[in-house]
């Protein structure tokens, strides 16, 4: 009886969620945002077409940014590798052997799965 009074019946929940989906102010806001984005995109594309030097500069800047990000990620991998090696070297030899074996096995499985997904 308390469930009915609190509005937690399945039909009440369905009606409330359907009402949320159909709120016109939200739909208008999203549609307006999409229109504004499309207009800005058209303006920027026209600006780049009118100024080939600017378009070239932008392409080079994006390429430089992607290169910098790739370099950053490579450095992070190297730091992680060095940290793992440091941690392993601080362990007693028998623990190090067991942990190294487990890590190699885990990494081999992961690489195998990556290779399978890429084929």
Secondary structure, DSSP 8 states (H G I E B T S, - for coil): -HHHHHT-SHHHHHHHHHHHHT-HHHHHHHHHHHHHHHHHHHHHHHHHHH-HHHHHHHHHHHHHHHHHHHHHHHHHHHHHHHHHHHHHHTS-HHHHHHHHHHHHHHHHHHHHHHHHHH-
